[in-house]
Every structure is written in C-alpha cells, then in structure tokens.
Amino acid sequence: MLRALVYVVPIALAIFALIDLSRSLPEERAGLRRTLWVAIIVLLPVLGPIVWIAVSRNSRAGSAPARPRPLPPMAPGRGPLRPPTRRPGPVAPDDDPEFLWRLEQERRRAAGEPPSEDQPPA
C-alpha cells in the first residue's frame, strides 16, 4: 500500500496543479506563461506542483478581494454560453414597492383605519 503512494501522490499532485493552472488568472502565474508552468509541473514531479501551488496561493492572498473565477462553458461544441439574465425589478417580495404598498393597505383595513390616498408605486 505504501509503495503505491510513492506513485499516486505525485500524479495526484500534478493533476491538481494542472487543473488549478488551467483555471488561473494571468496575475496568479508570477509573470510566467502557462506553457512554462506546465513544463515545470510535469518535469519536476513533486517540486513543480508544490512550487505552483505556493506561488498561486501567495499571489491570490496578496491580491485585492477575492474575485470569483469565470466558469468554463458547459456546452462543448455549441460555443460559449451566455450568462443567465436577471429580470429587472425586485428580487424578493419585501423589496417590491407595490407589494409593500398593498401590505400597508391590508394592515390599515385590518386595524380599521382608512386606506391611504396615495397610489401604488409604478
């Protein structure tokens, strides 16, 4: 079992580093091209992936607030997917001015107060 770890750990480390490299931003590569990083990771079995992980994590920690990385397109062969469009307007009912106006009118009716004269927001 321990003999297998000698082979499995470097391969898993290299695969992790290559996937992380493929998703990295140019600022995270310490000024080196992606192809040079691939060569370092592949040709230096344990040291290469460890160097990549250290360099990329250090540059991510030293940068401004964390930015989400763009996701790759999920439909291969069909071109890039468009980001989901959000419909304009409130997200939740309690952010909807018309809903809040109706709620206030119902509250007034239940309390026996006359409804307000103002119109619902447009």
C-alpha positions as CSV (number, residue, x, y, z in Angstrom):
1,M,0.0,0.0,0.0
2,L,2.7,2.5,0.9
3,R,4.6,1.6,-2.3
4,A,1.6,2.8,-4.3
5,L,1.6,6.1,-2.5
6,V,5.0,6.9,-4.0
7,Y,3.4,6.9,-7.4
8,V,-0.1,8.1,-6.6
9,V,0.8,11.2,-4.6
10,P,3.0,12.9,-7.3
11,I,0.5,12.1,-10.0
12,A,-2.5,13.4,-8.0
13,L,-0.5,16.5,-7.1
14,A,0.4,17.1,-10.7
15,I,-3.2,16.7,-11.9
16,F,-4.4,19.1,-9.2
17,A,-1.8,21.6,-10.1
18,L,-2.5,21.4,-13.8
19,I,-6.3,21.8,-13.3
20,D,-5.6,24.8,-10.9
21,L,-3.2,26.2,-13.5
22,S,-5.9,25.9,-16.3
23,R,-8.3,27.9,-14.2
24,S,-5.8,30.5,-13.0
25,L,-5.8,34.2,-13.9
26,P,-2.7,35.8,-15.5
27,E,-1.9,37.7,-12.3
28,E,-1.6,34.4,-10.4
29,R,1.2,33.0,-12.7
30,A,4.0,35.2,-11.4
31,G,4.7,36.5,-14.9
32,L,5.4,33.1,-16.5
33,R,3.5,31.7,-19.4
34,R,1.1,28.9,-18.9
35,T,3.1,26.6,-21.1
36,L,6.2,27.2,-19.0
37,W,4.2,26.3,-15.8
38,V,3.0,23.1,-17.5
39,A,6.6,22.2,-18.2
40,I,7.7,22.9,-14.6
41,I,4.8,20.9,-13.2
42,V,5.3,17.9,-15.4
43,L,9.1,17.8,-15.5
44,L,9.6,18.3,-11.7
45,P,7.3,15.6,-10.3
46,V,6.8,16.7,-6.7
47,L,8.6,20.0,-6.6
48,G,6.9,21.5,-9.6
49,P,3.3,21.2,-8.3
50,I,4.3,22.4,-4.9
51,V,6.0,25.4,-6.4
52,W,2.9,26.2,-8.5
53,I,0.6,25.8,-5.5
54,A,2.8,28.0,-3.3
55,V,3.2,30.8,-6.0
56,S,-0.5,30.8,-7.0
57,R,-1.8,30.8,-3.4
58,N,0.7,33.5,-2.4
59,S,-0.4,35.8,-5.3
60,R,-4.1,35.1,-4.5
61,A,-3.6,36.0,-0.9
62,G,-1.7,39.2,-1.7
63,S,-4.2,40.5,-4.2
64,A,-7.3,42.6,-3.7
65,P,-10.5,41.0,-2.5
66,A,-11.1,37.5,-4.0
67,R,-12.8,37.6,-7.4
68,P,-14.8,34.7,-8.5
69,R,-13.2,32.8,-11.3
70,P,-15.1,32.6,-14.6
71,L,-16.6,29.2,-15.2
72,P,-15.9,27.4,-18.4
73,P,-18.7,27.0,-20.9
74,M,-20.8,23.9,-20.1
75,A,-21.9,23.1,-23.6
76,P,-18.8,21.9,-25.6
77,G,-19.2,22.2,-29.3
78,R,-22.0,24.7,-29.1
79,G,-20.0,27.8,-28.4
80,P,-19.9,29.9,-25.3
81,L,-22.9,30.0,-23.1
82,R,-24.5,33.4,-22.3
83,P,-24.6,34.2,-18.6
84,P,-28.1,33.9,-17.1
85,T,-30.1,37.0,-17.5
86,R,-31.7,38.5,-14.4
87,R,-35.1,40.1,-14.9
88,P,-35.2,43.7,-13.9
89,G,-37.0,44.6,-10.7
90,P,-37.1,43.5,-7.1
91,V,-35.6,40.2,-6.1
92,A,-37.8,39.4,-3.1
93,P,-41.4,40.4,-2.2
94,D,-40.3,42.6,0.6
95,D,-38.2,44.6,-1.9
96,D,-41.2,45.2,-4.2
97,P,-42.7,48.7,-3.6
98,E,-46.1,47.7,-4.9
99,F,-46.2,44.6,-2.6
100,L,-45.3,46.7,0.4
101,W,-48.0,49.3,-0.5
102,R,-50.6,46.5,-0.7
103,L,-49.4,45.1,2.5
104,E,-49.8,48.5,4.2
105,Q,-53.3,48.9,2.8
106,E,-54.3,45.5,4.2
107,R,-52.8,46.4,7.6
108,R,-54.8,49.6,7.6
109,R,-58.0,47.8,6.7
110,A,-57.5,45.2,9.4
111,A,-56.8,48.0,12.0
112,G,-59.9,49.9,11.0
113,E,-58.0,52.8,9.6
114,P,-59.0,54.4,6.3
115,P,-56.8,53.3,3.3
116,S,-54.2,55.9,2.2
117,E,-54.9,58.2,-0.7
118,D,-51.6,57.7,-2.4
119,Q,-51.4,55.4,-5.4
120,P,-49.3,52.2,-5.6
121,P,-45.8,52.8,-6.9
122,A,-45.3,52.2,-10.6
